[in-house]
Amino acid sequence: MNRVLAHTGARYPIIQAPMGWIARSQLASAVCNAGGLGIIETSSGETANCQAEILKMKDLTDAPFGVVLPILFLKDDAILRFISTSGVKFVTTSAGSPAKFLGPLKAAGITVYHAVPTVDAARKCVEAGIDGLVVEGAEGGGFKNPEEVSTLVLLQAIRRITDVPLVAAGGICDGKGMAAAFALGAEAVQMGTRFVSAAESPVHANYKQAIIDARETGTYVLNKKASPCIRALKTERTAAMHESGLMPPDTFKRILELYFGGDMEAAVGLAGQTAGLIDEVKTARQIIDETVAEFHAIAGRMGALASSGGF
């Protein structure tokens, strides 16, 4: 039995990443209705709006869904208390130690996975009693570890030190990536950039088109000498940041103008290296159905090779 499916209740082990402002009910419910696991964000800090989005999910889908708790971005414990009484059964935590959150969440019957960028972080989470890990490789978009380790290496390294369920995140947008991740010990994949560019994603068409137009070299890792370190699409604005090595304090001030107004120079368009593999907008159902079909086709070929002893 796939342990991630047992923990989430989803039909397929495909999770939509919890992107701030983007991962709300419109996108998350479409992912859930297609058999994946939609996640509602709370990193925007808009507690009341996020609570409303969690409640809205129950009108848009009968499938299970999850919520993220980005520890360093939480102003207080209001969203934690809300989630604990909301009926949500799956939570991912990130950006800090999950230790103090595990008690109240588990007391509410909630399964908790934590996002980790290193082996040391994974080890600490396992010792704290985490149920599973989201293994975030350097290929992914958004907030990153400045010491870059690819998903290919990180999955193997973390699997060596623990047997808890692993979700592979970073560098995955299709069945090929999913098959590779499973070969390395993952039991699910998390996709962000692929779902940002989905038909149901609420972002402006310019943002989706920028992802489609990007090459495999179309992102920068920015602010490696400070915090937060991020991966974002190449633009005139991010090129200047890359050259200077630092992000200005107002980098995210106009992020909503980029996300929903379509001004790609207003802030930074977070995206992973899979932007170079994405060439059209597809519905969440198309993305998930095609990923599952491709995964099974590859698994079938690999199984035939194993059975025959061939290569």
C-alpha positions as CSV (number, residue, x, y, z in Angstrom):
1,M,0.0,0.0,0.0
2,N,1.3,3.5,-0.9
3,R,1.6,5.2,2.5
4,V,1.1,8.7,1.1
5,L,-2.2,7.6,-0.4
6,A,-3.1,6.1,3.0
7,H,-2.2,9.3,4.8
8,T,-4.0,11.7,2.4
9,G,-6.9,9.7,1.1
10,A,-6.2,11.0,-2.5
11,R,-6.7,8.8,-5.5
12,Y,-3.3,9.5,-7.0
13,P,0.0,10.4,-5.2
14,I,0.3,13.8,-6.9
15,I,0.3,16.8,-4.7
16,Q,-0.2,20.4,-5.7
17,A,2.4,22.7,-4.1
18,P,1.1,25.3,-1.6
19,M,2.0,28.5,-3.4
20,G,1.2,31.7,-1.6
21,W,-2.0,33.5,-2.9
22,I,-2.2,31.0,-5.8
23,A,-3.0,27.7,-3.9
24,R,-6.5,28.5,-3.0
25,S,-9.8,26.8,-3.6
26,Q,-10.1,27.4,-7.3
27,L,-6.9,25.5,-8.1
28,A,-6.8,23.1,-5.2
29,S,-10.4,21.9,-5.8
30,A,-9.6,21.2,-9.4
31,V,-6.6,19.1,-8.4
32,C,-8.7,17.2,-5.9
33,N,-11.5,16.6,-8.3
34,A,-8.9,15.2,-10.8
35,G,-7.7,12.7,-8.2
36,G,-4.6,14.6,-6.8
37,L,-4.3,16.3,-3.5
38,G,-4.9,20.0,-3.5
39,I,-3.2,22.1,-0.7
40,I,-4.5,25.4,0.6
41,E,-1.8,28.0,1.3
42,T,-1.5,30.1,4.4
43,S,1.9,31.8,3.6
44,S,0.2,34.9,2.3
45,G,-0.6,35.7,6.0
46,E,-4.2,36.5,5.1
47,T,-5.6,34.4,7.9
48,A,-9.3,35.3,7.4
49,N,-9.1,34.8,3.6
50,C,-7.3,31.4,4.0
51,Q,-9.9,30.2,6.5
52,A,-12.6,31.2,4.1
53,E,-10.8,29.2,1.3
54,I,-10.6,26.1,3.5
55,L,-14.3,26.3,4.1
56,K,-15.0,26.9,0.4
57,M,-13.2,23.7,-0.5
58,K,-15.9,21.7,1.2
59,D,-18.4,23.1,-1.3
60,L,-16.2,22.6,-4.3
61,T,-15.0,19.0,-3.8
62,D,-15.9,15.8,-1.9
63,A,-12.3,14.7,-2.1
64,P,-9.8,15.2,0.7
65,F,-7.4,18.1,0.7
66,G,-4.6,19.5,2.8
67,V,-3.4,22.8,4.2
68,V,0.2,24.1,4.7
69,L,1.6,25.8,7.8
70,P,4.7,27.8,7.0
71,I,6.0,28.2,10.5
72,L,8.1,31.3,10.2
73,F,5.4,33.2,8.4
74,L,2.6,32.7,10.9
75,K,1.7,35.8,12.9
76,D,0.0,33.8,15.7
77,D,-1.7,30.4,16.3
78,A,-5.1,31.4,14.8
79,I,-4.8,29.3,11.7
80,L,-3.4,26.4,13.7
81,R,-6.4,26.5,16.0
82,F,-8.7,26.8,13.0
83,I,-7.2,23.8,11.1
84,S,-7.3,21.7,14.3
85,T,-11.1,22.0,14.4
86,S,-11.8,22.2,10.6
87,G,-11.9,18.5,9.8
88,V,-8.7,18.7,7.6
89,K,-6.7,15.5,8.0
90,F,-3.5,16.3,6.2
91,V,-1.1,19.2,6.9
92,T,2.3,20.0,5.5
93,T,4.6,22.3,7.5
94,S,7.6,24.2,6.3
95,A,10.1,27.1,7.1
96,G,11.1,26.2,10.6
97,S,10.9,23.4,13.1
98,P,7.6,21.5,13.2
99,A,8.2,20.2,16.8
100,K,5.8,22.6,18.6
101,F,3.0,22.0,16.0
102,L,3.1,18.3,16.1
103,G,1.4,17.9,19.4
104,P,-1.8,19.9,18.7
105,L,-2.1,18.7,15.1
106,K,-1.7,15.0,16.0
107,A,-4.1,15.5,18.9
108,A,-6.6,16.7,16.3
109,G,-6.1,13.5,14.3
110,I,-4.1,15.2,11.6
111,T,-1.2,13.6,9.6
112,V,1.8,16.0,9.3
113,Y,4.6,16.1,6.7
114,H,7.4,18.6,6.8
115,A,9.3,20.1,3.9
116,V,13.0,19.7,4.1
117,P,16.0,20.8,1.9
118,T,18.8,18.8,3.7
119,V,19.5,15.5,5.4
120,D,20.1,17.2,8.7
121,A,16.7,18.8,8.6
122,A,15.1,15.5,7.7
123,R,16.8,13.7,10.6
124,K,15.6,16.3,13.1
125,C,12.0,16.1,11.8
126,V,12.0,12.3,12.1
127,E,13.3,12.5,15.6
128,A,10.5,14.9,16.4
129,G,8.0,12.4,15.3
130,I,6.9,13.7,11.8
131,D,4.7,11.3,9.8
132,G,6.4,12.0,6.4
133,L,8.7,14.4,4.5
134,V,8.4,16.6,1.5
135,V,11.9,16.5,0.0
136,E,12.6,19.8,-1.7
137,G,15.4,19.7,-4.3
138,A,17.1,22.8,-5.7
139,E,15.3,22.5,-9.1
140,G,12.0,23.7,-7.6
141,G,10.7,27.3,-7.6
142,G,10.1,29.5,-4.6
143,F,12.1,29.6,-1.4
144,K,15.2,27.5,-1.5
145,N,18.2,26.3,0.4
146,P,21.2,28.5,-0.8
147,E,23.4,25.3,-0.7
148,E,21.8,23.7,-3.8
149,V,21.2,19.9,-3.7
150,S,19.2,18.3,-6.6
151,T,16.2,16.2,-6.0
152,L,18.0,13.3,-7.6
153,V,20.7,13.4,-4.8
154,L,18.6,14.6,-1.9
155,L,16.0,11.8,-2.2
156,Q,18.6,9.1,-2.1
157,A,20.5,10.8,0.8
158,I,17.3,11.1,2.9
159,R,16.1,7.6,2.1
160,R,19.4,6.3,3.5
161,I,18.6,7.7,6.9
162,T,14.9,7.1,7.3
163,D,12.0,4.9,6.2
164,V,9.2,7.5,6.6
165,P,7.1,8.3,3.5
166,L,8.8,10.7,1.1
167,V,7.2,13.2,-1.3
168,A,9.6,14.4,-4.1
169,A,9.4,18.1,-4.9
170,G,11.4,20.1,-7.4
171,G,12.1,19.2,-11.0
172,I,8.9,17.2,-11.5
173,C,6.1,18.1,-13.9
174,D,5.2,14.8,-15.6
175,G,5.2,11.0,-15.5
176,K,8.8,10.8,-16.3
177,G,9.8,12.8,-13.3
178,M,7.4,10.9,-11.2
179,A,8.8,7.5,-12.3
180,A,12.3,8.8,-11.5
181,A,11.3,10.0,-8.1
182,F,9.6,6.7,-7.2
183,A,12.8,4.8,-8.4
184,L,14.7,6.8,-5.8
185,G,12.4,6.0,-2.9
186,A,9.5,8.6,-3.1
187,E,5.9,7.5,-2.7
188,A,4.4,10.7,-4.1
189,V,5.4,13.8,-6.0
190,Q,4.6,17.5,-5.4
191,M,4.3,19.8,-8.4
192,G,4.3,23.6,-8.2
193,T,5.3,25.2,-11.5
194,R,3.2,22.8,-13.5
195,F,0.1,23.7,-11.6
196,V,0.8,27.4,-11.5
197,S,0.5,27.2,-15.3
198,A,-2.7,25.1,-15.2
199,A,-5.9,26.3,-16.7
200,E,-7.5,26.6,-13.3
201,S,-4.6,28.5,-11.8
202,P,-5.9,32.0,-10.8
203,V,-2.7,33.8,-12.0
204,H,-2.6,36.2,-14.9
205,A,-2.1,34.7,-18.4
206,N,1.2,36.6,-18.7
207,Y,2.6,34.6,-15.8
208,K,1.5,31.3,-17.4
209,Q,3.0,32.4,-20.7
210,A,6.3,33.3,-19.1
211,I,6.5,29.8,-17.8
212,I,5.6,28.3,-21.1
213,D,8.2,30.5,-22.9
214,A,11.0,29.8,-20.4
215,R,13.9,27.4,-21.3
216,E,15.5,25.0,-18.9
217,T,17.9,27.8,-18.1
218,G,15.1,30.3,-17.7
219,T,15.3,30.8,-13.9
220,Y,17.8,32.4,-11.4
221,V,18.6,31.4,-7.9
222,L,18.6,34.8,-6.1
223,N,19.7,36.1,-2.8
224,K,22.1,33.2,-2.0
225,K,24.1,35.4,0.5
226,A,21.0,36.5,2.5
227,S,17.5,35.3,3.3
228,P,15.2,34.3,1.8
229,C,16.9,32.5,-1.1
230,I,14.5,32.0,-4.0
231,R,14.3,30.6,-7.5
232,A,12.4,32.8,-10.0
233,L,12.0,33.4,-13.7
234,K,14.5,35.4,-15.6
235,T,13.3,39.0,-16.2
236,E,15.1,42.4,-16.3
237,R,14.3,42.8,-12.6
238,T,15.7,39.4,-11.6
239,A,18.7,39.8,-13.8
240,A,19.6,42.9,-11.9
241,M,19.2,41.1,-8.6
242,H,21.3,38.2,-9.8
243,E,24.0,40.6,-10.8
244,S,24.1,42.3,-7.5
245,G,23.7,39.1,-5.5
246,L,21.0,40.6,-3.2
247,M,17.2,41.2,-3.3
248,P,15.9,44.7,-2.4
249,P,13.7,44.8,0.7
250,D,10.7,45.7,-1.5
251,T,11.1,42.6,-3.8
252,F,7.7,41.1,-2.9
253,K,5.8,44.4,-2.2
254,R,4.0,44.3,-5.6
255,I,3.8,40.5,-5.9
256,L,0.0,40.6,-6.4
257,E,0.5,42.9,-9.4
258,L,2.7,40.2,-11.0
259,Y,0.5,37.3,-10.0
260,F,-2.9,38.8,-10.9
261,G,-2.2,42.0,-12.8
262,G,0.3,40.4,-15.3
263,D,3.2,42.9,-14.7
264,M,6.1,40.5,-14.9
265,E,8.5,43.3,-13.8
266,A,6.5,44.3,-10.7
267,A,8.1,41.6,-8.5
268,V,9.6,38.1,-9.0
269,G,7.7,35.3,-10.7
270,L,8.6,32.2,-8.7
271,A,9.1,29.1,-10.9
272,G,11.2,26.0,-11.0
273,Q,13.5,24.6,-13.7
274,T,10.5,22.5,-15.0
275,A,9.4,25.7,-16.7
276,G,11.7,24.5,-19.5
277,L,9.6,21.3,-19.9
278,I,6.2,23.0,-19.9
279,D,5.0,24.1,-23.3
280,E,1.2,24.6,-22.9
281,V,-1.5,25.4,-20.5
282,K,-3.4,22.3,-19.5
283,T,-6.3,21.6,-17.1
284,A,-5.5,20.0,-13.8
285,R,-7.3,16.9,-15.0
286,Q,-5.1,16.7,-18.2
287,I,-2.0,17.2,-16.1
288,I,-2.8,14.5,-13.6
289,D,-4.2,12.0,-16.2
290,E,-1.2,12.4,-18.5
291,T,1.2,12.1,-15.6
292,V,-0.4,8.9,-14.2
293,A,-0.5,7.3,-17.7
294,E,3.1,8.2,-18.5
295,F,4.2,6.9,-15.0
296,H,2.5,3.6,-15.5
297,A,3.9,3.2,-19.0
298,I,7.4,3.7,-17.8
299,A,6.9,1.5,-14.8
300,G,5.6,-1.2,-17.1
301,R,8.7,-1.0,-19.3
302,M,11.0,-1.1,-16.3
303,G,9.2,-4.0,-14.9
304,A,9.5,-5.9,-18.2
305,L,13.3,-5.2,-18.2
306,A,13.5,-6.5,-14.6
307,S,11.5,-9.7,-15.5
308,S,13.7,-10.4,-18.5
309,G,17.0,-9.5,-16.8
310,G,17.6,-7.1,-19.6
311,F,18.5,-3.4,-19.9
